[in-house]
Structures are given as C-alpha cells and as structure tokens.
Amino acid sequence: MEKRRLKLPKGIHTFEKIRTDGSVYIDKTKYLVDIIDNIDICFLARPRRFGKSLTVSTFEALFEGRKELFKGLYAEEFLNRPEFKPSPVICLDMSTVVTCDGMAGIIDSLVNEIETIANRLDVSLPDSHFPGILFKQLIVNTYSKYHEKVVILIDEYDAPYTDFVNDPDTANKVRGVLRNMYKQMKAYDRYIRFIFITGISKFARFGVFSTLNTTTDISSMPEYTGMCGYTEDEIIRYFPDYLEDTAKKMGISTDELIIKMRNYYNGFCFDHDLSLKLYNPSSTLAFLFEKVFADYWVETGRTKVIADYIKNKHVTVEQFRNYAITESFARSPGDVDTTPPEGFLYQCGYLTLHDKNEFNFFLDYPNTEVLNSMSALLVDYILQDNDESFSRARKGLLNGLKSKDLKKVISAFNRLLACIPYDDFQKAADEMVEDFDFDYPAREWTYRSMIVSFLHGCGLKVLAEMHTNKGRADLVIFFGDKTWVIEFKVAYKDRGHDPEKRAEEALLQIAKMNYAAPYPEAICVGMAIDDEKRLITAYRI
C-alpha cells in the first residue's frame, strides 16, 4: 500500500490542527523543553509570519499535557516525566485585537479577548471594562480554581501598538493601556509558573520589560536561533516529495531548485554570530504549494503599515544595502516610534543581519523576495496618485524588454521618473552620497536608486552597484535569454550639458570599461536624464 503523503501546513498556525490533519510538522519541541527547563520568563522577537503563533500554540498543548499530540516528537519524553503536571494556560493572541475603531474599540476588543479566555477556563470575572483589572483577576481566579500556577502565553504582544507606528499620539495611548495590563504579571507573579511572550521586538519604553526584570530575551541567542523559521536542512529533510515535484515542474534538478530557493527565500539571520540563515515558513510553504517563485510574504505582512511608513519617512530601497550599525543597535533598535527607519525595518523583518567586521554589523535585505517586495511598495507609493499605476508601468517595461523595444523601456522609466517627489528623498540621497563618497550629486543617486527599485519591484533579476562609483555598470538586467547593460548620465542645464552628448558618453563608458564583457550579445545602452525635465531625453544603443 502506497504511503500517504503528508499535507503542507500552509496557513495553519495551530499545533493541534497540524498534528491531527496529516500535515508536515518540523519538530521544534526540543527548543521548548529546553526553555521550560531553564527559563521562567521568556521573550522571543521575530518578524511576522515567522512561526511565532505556532510556537505559542505548541507551548499551550505542551503545558496542557496533551500527550497524544506529541507522539514521536522530542517533547514526548518531557510529558512522561514523573514530576510533570498539566497547568492552566492563559493564551492571549494580541494580533486579533481590533484597532480600526479607535481606543474604545481597542479596549472593547481586549476585554472581549480576556472574557473569552475566562469562559474557556470556566473562570468568573468581575463586572469591569478595564483590561488591567480583568487580566489581574483572570490570573488570580484561574489559580484559585485549579490550585495550580498558571502559564501565560502572549503572542504578538506589540501588534496593537505597531499598527499605529504612523500615528504616535494614538500609539502612546495604546502603549499605556497595554502596559497597565501587562504589568499585572509582575504584581501577581506568585500565581504564575511560566511566561512566554512574542513580538516584533523589545521596545525599550514599552514598560513590559522594566517590570518583568527577570525576562530572558532569547531573540539573538545562537542556541535558539532555529526555534522559528526553517533551516535549509529541515526543508530538504521534511519536504522531499514537494521539492521533487517542484523541480520536475520547472525542468531542473532538486539541487538546482535548492540553489534558486536559497537566493529567493533564505537569508534571515537573528544571532550575532551570524551562524544560521533561515527561510520564512509562510513564503516557503506558499512556494512549495504554488511551485512558482513569487513574493508571498509581503501579501500577509501588514503592508499598509509599511507602505505608509515609507511614504511618511521618505525612505528609499538602496540606502539600506549593506547598512552599517553598531552591535548595541543590533541588540536593541529602540521603540517603534523613535527608532530610525533602519531600526523599524530591521524589527519588521525587511532588513536582517547580513555581515559584520570588528567594528560594525551590517544590515541588508534577507533575500530576493523581500527586496522585490520592499521595492514594489516604494514604487507603488510613488505611482499611487497618478493615472499610470505600477502594474501598467510594469507591463510596459516587461513588454519592452521582451521585444527589445528600447522606446517602451524608456517610456516605463520615464513614467516612474515623472512621478518621483525628489525633494522628499533628498535627505536619504544626501546621506548616501556622503557615506559612500560618490562622485556624483545626490539627485543623480535618487534617479538611479528609484529606477533600481522599480526593476526589483517588477521582479526582475538586476545587478546594480549603487554603493561604488568605479568599475561597475549602473545596471545589468537579465530577462529571459537577453541581458541589458545600461549606463546613466545626468545632463545638468546649469553645467551646460547636452543630453545627446551625455548619452554618447554613457555608451562610450560601457565600451571603455568593458562592462559587457561577461555578457555575450548584451544589449548596451547609454541613457541621459535631463535634470530640468527629470526625464530620459536621449539614448544611444
């Protein structure tokens, strides 16, 4: 009889459901047992859609003593220990708190969440509309009813707060409500056996960690790096059939598929030893299900918050390539409403630890998926108030590349350039030119970086050396069996530049510096951007 294939746990965040409906479960329970044995109050920061909710759900089943769910897993031994006793579990999922109805709606939602948990535990609560009072009584009354210390699991503890990153006044009000609720854990810790908290990051001013002063933050500890997310070895071990099917569909070997997946979905790094790279589980499962390389994570990553942040802070994509930070910043980037953009994007998972030297750590985008997603959000913001949408601009560009119609390619570029609010991005451009000693003006960097972002956002494979001004082509675009080598020059009217001559200079530079040598039969193009018109007005091919 043929062995039944286990299902992909795509979109499933509940341990019980994975274990009972025949889905693949990558055994992470060794981490959980180790934490329970050694830590009383534990905090883990990871980006959204990275397996935190599944971890919380697994903790819940483990403390409840549901042995049937752990058969064959590492934690089965833990449940069979003579001293093991089940505990009542208070599990708060803060990502379910409704934040679109103002402060009153947030408080109503918190009260409803606490009352729902009380009903599940068959615990009575006082007639109150203050989340802090209700949470305190939930802890005390649960202990009194079961005569056992309670376990408290809080998933996405900061979710209601980070929803208002673009509204600091409301964020402060939300923080006050949540702080008053969370501090009850310190006041009544004699009734608590274990606390596990997840979120995006440990915000310094939030108040949770100043009161829970014995909290162990495992977020960057090497021994817990693989607790959430998939390692490449785990993907190969647990999903061999799906890898084989996907490789067969693409007409490549499984080894070739892994190399492509590594570039597109791997690269998240959380430990300061930089010892382990991880895949985002949500993207990996979506890819193995769809069998198409696409940007899945951003579809569920609260893009509205990120998109509004990009708009309000006027950040660009290229300014964060190989971005230097201190080790202390890597450990604690600060509050969501006060940290600089690199801190916010680092905590949200759009940037990750990439490299280090004796002086600094370096941030960068973890993989192609995240880089493309960030680029698409930026370009979508630039084009959103104009008649030509991002999708239309993308279609024109792809058609032009496919047919080798340079006019269509330039038209797509100009559609973008015409919409860029240059003054908004001046600060980022000034900083990049100063930090990397570019020998061209900040405005030229803005032109180049926006076009690069557009290309990444369109899902194209692009090589762009924006961080150096010597020996590299501005752009190398790979599309099908065609390669485009493009060099830009800006024609400044106040310098007496002629766009036609600048385009000729750009093409000659490609030839002189031999940029196209690695790409036989490349299409080489020199383009001139008229700074007065802010458009490409001349080209040579």
N, C-alpha and C positions, 0 to 999 in steps of 0.2 A: 504494500500500500504506500502510495506516494506521501511523503511528509508534507503537511500543510504549512505553507509559508506564513510567517508572522506578518501582521499588517504594519504599515508605517504609522507611528503615533502622531501624525500630522494634526496640529491644532488641539491636541489633548494635553491638559496640564494637571490632570488628576491621576495620582498614583494608582488608586483602586481601578479606575477605568482601563488604564494601560495593562494592568496585571490580570484583568478578568475578561477582556475582549479580544485577546490574542494578538496584542501589539508587541513590537520590539521594545524591550526596556534595557537600557545600558546601565548596568549595576553600579550605582554610585553610593551604595549604602555603607561601604567601608568608611567613607568620609563622615557620614552621620554618626556612626557608632563611635568613632574617634572623638568627635566633638562632644557628644554626650558624656563620654568617659572623662574628658579633660577640661571642659568649659561650662560655666554656669550661665553666662550671658554672652551671646554670640551675635556678631553683626557681619553681614556679607553685602558688599556693594557690587552690582553688576548691571550692565545696560539692560533695557527692557527686551523681552523675548529671548532671554538667555538661559531659561530653565530654573529661575528662582521659584516660580509658583509650584513647579513640580517638586522641587526640593522641600518646600514648605508642606506640601501635601504628603510627601513621603515621611517627613518628621511626624506629622499628625497620625498617620497609620501606625507608625512605629511605637509612639507613646501610648496609643490606644491598645497596643498588644494584638494587632490583627495578624496572627501568625500565618494564616492561610495565604496572605498576600506576599509573604517573604520567603516562601519555599524555594530553596535553591539559590537564594541570594546571600551575600556576606552577612547581613543583619540577622539571618535566621538563628545564628549562634547567640546573639545578644538576647533575643526573645526567649531562648531556652535556658538562660542563666537562672539558677535557683533564686537569686535575690530580686529578679525582675518583677516589678509591679506596674500594671497599667496606671495611667494618670488621666484625669480630666483635662481636655485640651480646649483652650480659648484660641481660636484661629481667626484673625482679622485680615481680610483682603481689602486693603485701602485703595486698590485700583478701581473698586466698584463704587467708591463714593462719588455721588453726582455733584459735579462742580459747575454746571451750566446755569444753575438757578440762584446764584449769589450765595451770600453767607448763610442765609436762612435755609436754603436748600442743602448746603453742606452739613449744617448741624442736624437737620432732619434726617439726612442720609446716614450720618454717624450714629444717631440714636436708633434708627431702624436696624443698622448692622449689629449693634450691641444687643438689642432686644431679640433679634433673630437667633443669635448665639445662645442667649439665655433660654429661649424656648427649646432649642435643641438639647441643651443640658438639663432642661426641666428645673431651672433656677428662677426664683422670683426676683423682681427688681422694684425699687421704689418708683413712685409716680414723679418723674423728673424729666426735664428736657435739656439737661446739662450733660454732655458726653463724659466729662470727667467724673461726675458723681456716679453715673451709671456704670462706667468702666470699673471704678473702685468697688462698687457693690457686686459687680459680676465676679470679680476676683475673690472677694471675701465670702460671698454666698456660695460660690462653687466649692470652695474649700470646706465650708461648713457642711454642705450637703453630702459630699463624697468622702470627707475625712481624709483627703489626700491633697498634697500640694499640687497646684495647677501648673500646667505647661502653657506658656503664651507664645504664639507664633504670629508675627506681624509681617505680612507680605506687602511690598511696595509702600513702606511707611510714609514716604515723602510724596506719593503720587498726587494727592490733592494740592499740595504746596507747589510742585513743579508745574502744574497746569497754569500757574499764574506767574511764570517767570517774566512775562512781558507786562505784568501789572503789579509792580512792587507793593502798592498800598494794600491790595487785596491779599497778596502773598503774606504780608506781615500779619494780617488778621487771621488768616488760615493757620499760620505758624503758632499764633497764640492759643487758638483752640486746640490744636493737636498737642502742643507742649503740655497744656493743662491736663490733657487726657493721659499722655504717655508717662508723665511724672508719677502717676499713681502706682506704677510698677516699682518705683523706688520706695515709696511710702509704705507699701504693703508686701515687700519682698519676702517677709517671713511666711507668706502663704504660697510662694512660687518655687517650683522645682527647677524650671529651666526656661530661658527666654531665647528665642531666635528671631532676628529682625533682618529683613532685606530692604534694599532701596537702591537708588541710583548712586548715592554717595553719602558720606558722613558730613553733613553740613555743620560747620563749627558752631553757629549761633542758634541752631535749632532747639537746643535745650535737652534733648533726649540723653545725649552722651555726657553732659555735665552733671546730670542727676544719677545716671547709671554709671558711676565712676569705675566699676569693675568690668565694664564691657570689653570683650576681646574682639578686636577688628581683624578678621581673617582675610580681608579682601585682597591683600597683597602678599600673604604668607605662602611661600612656594609649596608647602605640603598640602594646601587646599586649593591650589590653582585649578586643578581639573575637576572640581566639585560641580561646577555648572559649565555647560558647553561640551562640545565633542572634540576629542583628540582625533588626529588622522588615523591612528592605530585602532581606535574604537569604531570609527566608521568602516574601516576595512574588515574588522572582526565581526561586527553586528549586522552589516548590511551588504554581504557579498552578493546575494541574488539581485538586489536592486542596482548595485554598481555594474554587474554584468549586463543586466537588461539595458541600462542607460548607455553603456559603452557600445553595445551592439546596435542600438538605435542610431548612435552618432557615427558608427562605422570606424571606431577606434578601439584600441586595446584598453583593458581596465587600468593598466599602468599609465597610459596616456591620459585617461579620464581623471585619475587622481591628480596628476600634474596640473591639469586645467582647473579642477576644483580647488586646489591649493591656492592658485592665483586669484580665483574669483571669490572664494568664501572663507578661506583660512586667514589667520593673521592677528586675531585678538590676543593681547598679552596683558596680564594683570600683575604678575610677580616681578619684583625689581631685579631678579636675577635674569630675567628675560629667557627663562629656561623652557617655557612651553607655549606653543601657539595653539589657539583654539578656533573651532568653527562655531558659528552661531547655529544652534539647533533648529530654530524656526526656518532659516534660509536653507539649511542642508536638507531638511525633510521635504520642503516645498520643491527643491530642485530634483530630488530623487523621485518625487511623485510626478512632476511635470515633465522631467527629462529635458529641460530647456534652461540654458544659462540666462537668468534674468535677475532683476533686483527685487527680491521678495521681501527682505527685512523691512525696508522703508515703507512698505504698504501697511505695516501694522505698528510702526514705530513712533506714533504720535507726531506725524509730520507737520501738522498745523502749528504746534508749538515751535518746532524747529524752523519752519518757514517764516513764521512771524519774528522769530529771534534773528534770523538772517536779515530780514528787512529792517528791523529796528537797530541792529548793531552794524549794519553795512559791512558784513564780513565777506571775504572772497574765499574761494577754494584753495588757490595756490599759496596763499600766505601761510598755510599750516602744513606745508610739505617739509618734513624733516625739521620740525619746530623744536627749538631748544627750551627745556625747562629745568628747574632745579629738582633735586631729589625730594626736598621738603614739599615742593609743589606737587610732585607726583604722588606723595602720600596723602596730602590734604589740600585739594584745589580750592577749598573755601565754599562759601554759601552760593547757592544758585543765583541769587540776585546781586551779588557783589563780585563774584569771580570774573576775571576777564573771559573773553569768548573762548580761548583755548581751554580754559578750565571747564566751562559749561559743556563744550563739545566732547571733551575727554570723558566727563562723567556720563554723558548720554550715549557714549559708545561710537560716536562718529570719528573720534580720534582715539588712538591706543598707543601704548608704549611700543616704540619701534627699535630703538637703539640707545646706546649710552657710551660715554667715554669717561675719563677720570674727572671731568668737570660737570657734565650735564647728562640728563636723559633727553631723548628726542621723541616727540610725538609725530605720528603720521596717520593717514587713513589705513585701516587694517587690511583692506583688500579692494579689489576692483568693484565689487558690489556697493560698498559704502561710498567709495569715491564717486562712482557714477550717480548714486542716489543724492549725495550732497550737491553735486554739480547740477543735477536736474532741478533740485529745489531752488538753487540760486538763479538759474536761467528762467525758471518758471516765474519767479518773483520779478525779474527784470521785464519779462514779456507780458505779465498778467494784466496790465492796464492798457494794452494796445490791441488793435484789431487782429494782428497776427499772433496766434498762440504758439506756445512751444511746440506742440505736436505738428503744426503746419510748417514751422521753421525746420523742424527735424526732418519732415518728409521731403522738403525741398533739398536739404543738404544730402540726404541719402540718395535721392534720385540723381543729383548732380555727380556724386562720387561713382555711382553705378554706371552711368552713361559717359563718364569722363567729360561732362559738360561743365567747364570751369565757370561759365557765367552763372549757372544755377548755384554752384558752391559759393561764389562771391555774393550772390543775392541773399543766400541764407545768412552768411556772415554779416552782411550789411543790415539785415533785418534785426539782428541782435545789437549791433553797434549803435544803430539809430535809437535804441531804447534805453541804453545804459545811462543811469543818473551818475555821471562821472564824479561830481563833487561829493556824492555820498560815500564813495570809496576812496577818497583822497588820502585819508589817514592811513588806511591799510597799505595803499600804494607807497606812500612816503616811508613807512616803516620798512617795507620790503626792500626798497632801493637802498635805504641807509644800512640795513642789517647785512645785506648780501653784496654791497659795493657794486651795484650795477652801474655801468657807464652810460645808461640811457635814462631819460626822465621818468618820473613816476607815472605820468599819463601813458607813456608807451607800455609800461608794465601792466597798467589797467587794461589796455586794449588786448594785449597778449593773453593775460590770465583769464579774461572773460571768454575769449574765443576757445581757450583750452577747456574751460568749464563747460562751454556749450558742447564741445566734441565729446567729453566724458559723459555729459548728461544724455547725449544721443546714443550712448552705449558703444561707442567706437573704441578700438584699440589705438591709443595715441602715445607716442613718446614725445615728451616736452621737457626741455631742460631750462625751466624758468629760473633755476637757482644759480645759474652761471652765465656769463656773457662771452665765453671763449670756447671755440671749438665744437659747438653743438648747433644743429639746426633748430630753428624755433619750433617747428612741428614736423613730426613724421606720422602720417595717418595710414593705417592699414585697413583696407576694405576689400574683402574677397581676395582675389589674386592681384590686386592693384595696390601700389604704395605711392603715397604723395609726400614729397618733401617740400615744405613751404618755409619761406623766409619773409619776415615782415620788416618794412621800414616805415617810419612815420615822417610825413612831409609837413614840416612846421613853416607856416607862412612867414612868421617873424624872423626866420633864418634864411628866407629866400629859397626854400626848397621847391623843386619842381617834382610833382608826383610821378611823372613819367620817368624822370631820371632816377628817382628813388627806387622805383620798381626794377629798373635795369640794374642798379647797384645790388639789390637784394638777390636777383638771379645770378649775377656775377659772383657774389659771395658764396652761393651754393657750389658753383663750379670751382672757385679758387680754394675753398676749404674742403672740397671733396666730400660734402655731406652725403651725397647719394651713392657713394662707393659701395656700401653694404647692401644696397637695394637695386639689383639689376632691373633695367627698364622702368625705373621710377619716373613718375610724373613730377617734374621740378617746376616750382612756381615762385616767382618773386612778386610780392604784393606791396603796394604803397597805400597807407592810410592817410588821407588828407585830414590833418588835425583841425582845420577850420570847419570842414563839413562833417567830420567824425564818421567818415565812410571810406571804404576801399574804392579809390577812383582810378587806379592804374594797376596793371599787372603785366608780367612777362612770363611766358611758359616755354 
